[in-house]
């Protein structure tokens, strides 16, 4: 094992510590919420929930993740490429605002502080997805045609 590493493997060796840190970061990057911006919110009663429910919202380039705030179990997830419309309404006087996004014809309403800021986070990640490709097989905004169809499928109506 030491011949493969090129040094004696012990916990205090700087190279071993470096490799261990790299392995830990590689493990973290496999999580779907890696690099996500986290926000506390309430999902309003409607298509997603029978009654209002508190959630932790995680937003990254993979999508929007609604997590249970107690144990971080997944409540619902939405791919960035599936979000058709996004609107934000901040309330006056510091009261929580509303972030509404449409996924496959269903509106999801979230009540949270700084709704317009959170919508900018979603929009930034959505633009990142469009620029770098929404699908794992490699479509990007620079491609003219892909195996699924035209890039019109990637266009999103994000209102901030």
Secondary structure, 3 states (H helix, E strand, C coil): CHHHHCCCCCCCCHHHHHHHHHHHHHHHHCCCCCCCEEEEEEECCCCCCCCCEEEEEEEECCEEEEECCCCCCEEEEEEHHHEEEEEEECCHHHCCEEEEEEECCEEEEEEECCHHHHHHHHHHHHHHHHHHCCCCCCCCCCCCECCCCEHHHHCCEECC
